[in-house]
Amino acid sequence: MLIVIFVNQLKERAEKLESWRMQAKKHEEKKAEKKDLLHKRSSLWVDEAELEKEITNVVIATTYL
């Protein structure tokens, strides 16, 4: 009888540990996805015509103190 209880407790512990590992793995995957997305967004190229327009706007809109 005690052996059966002990075996059941070991099974429950193993299941909890596996559940915890899966949650930690999912958390790490989400973290990696966010990092990858941020990396992709930050490496987008700006259209040259758009860049020239923005530079012109900044130069024109400069205010002197």
The 8 nearest C-alpha neighbors of each residue, nearest first, counted from 0:
[[1, 3, 2, 4, 5, 6, 7, 8],
 [2, 0, 4, 3, 5, 6, 7, 8],
 [1, 3, 5, 0, 4, 6, 7, 8],
 [4, 2, 6, 0, 1, 5, 7, 8],
 [5, 3, 7, 1, 2, 6, 8, 0],
 [4, 6, 2, 8, 3, 7, 1, 9],
 [7, 5, 9, 3, 8, 4, 2, 10],
 [8, 6, 10, 4, 9, 5, 3, 11],
 [9, 7, 11, 5, 10, 6, 12, 4],
 [8, 10, 6, 12, 7, 11, 13, 5],
 [9, 11, 7, 13, 8, 12, 14, 6],
 [12, 10, 14, 8, 13, 9, 15, 7],
 [11, 13, 9, 15, 14, 10, 16, 8],
 [12, 14, 10, 16, 11, 15, 17, 9],
 [15, 13, 11, 17, 16, 12, 18, 10],
 [16, 14, 18, 12, 17, 13, 19, 11],
 [15, 17, 19, 13, 18, 14, 12, 20],
 [16, 18, 20, 14, 19, 15, 13, 21],
 [19, 17, 15, 21, 16, 20, 14, 22],
 [18, 20, 16, 22, 17, 21, 15, 23],
 [21, 19, 17, 23, 18, 22, 24, 16],
 [22, 20, 24, 18, 23, 19, 25, 17],
 [23, 21, 25, 19, 24, 20, 26, 18],
 [22, 24, 26, 20, 21, 25, 19, 27],
 [23, 25, 21, 27, 26, 22, 20, 28],
 [26, 24, 28, 22, 27, 23, 21, 29],
 [25, 27, 23, 29, 24, 28, 22, 30],
 [26, 28, 30, 24, 25, 29, 31, 23],
 [29, 27, 25, 31, 30, 26, 32, 24],
 [30, 28, 32, 26, 31, 27, 25, 33],
 [29, 31, 27, 33, 28, 32, 26, 34],
 [30, 32, 34, 28, 29, 33, 35, 27],
 [33, 31, 29, 35, 34, 30, 36, 28],
 [34, 32, 36, 30, 35, 31, 37, 29],
 [33, 35, 31, 37, 32, 36, 38, 30],
 [36, 34, 38, 32, 37, 33, 31, 39],
 [37, 35, 39, 33, 38, 34, 32, 40],
 [36, 38, 40, 34, 35, 39, 41, 33],
 [37, 39, 35, 41, 36, 40, 34, 42],
 [40, 38, 36, 42, 37, 41, 35, 43],
 [41, 39, 37, 42, 38, 43, 36, 35],
 [42, 40, 38, 39, 43, 37, 36, 44],
 [41, 43, 39, 40, 38, 44, 37, 45],
 [44, 42, 40, 41, 45, 39, 38, 46],
 [43, 45, 42, 46, 41, 47, 40, 50],
 [46, 44, 47, 50, 43, 49, 48, 42],
 [45, 47, 49, 48, 50, 44, 51, 43],
 [48, 46, 50, 49, 45, 51, 52, 44],
 [49, 47, 51, 50, 46, 52, 45, 53],
 [50, 48, 52, 46, 47, 51, 53, 45],
 [49, 51, 47, 53, 48, 52, 46, 54],
 [50, 52, 54, 48, 53, 49, 55, 47],
 [53, 51, 49, 55, 50, 54, 56, 48],
 [52, 54, 56, 50, 55, 51, 57, 49],
 [55, 53, 51, 57, 56, 52, 58, 50],
 [54, 56, 52, 58, 53, 57, 59, 51],
 [57, 55, 53, 59, 54, 58, 60, 52],
 [56, 58, 60, 54, 55, 59, 61, 53],
 [57, 59, 55, 61, 56, 60, 54, 53],
 [60, 58, 56, 57, 61, 55, 62, 54],
 [59, 61, 57, 58, 56, 62, 55, 63],
 [62, 60, 58, 59, 57, 63, 56, 64],
 [63, 61, 60, 64, 59, 58, 57, 56],
 [64, 62, 61, 60, 59, 58, 57, 56],
 [63, 62, 61, 60, 58, 59, 57, 56]]
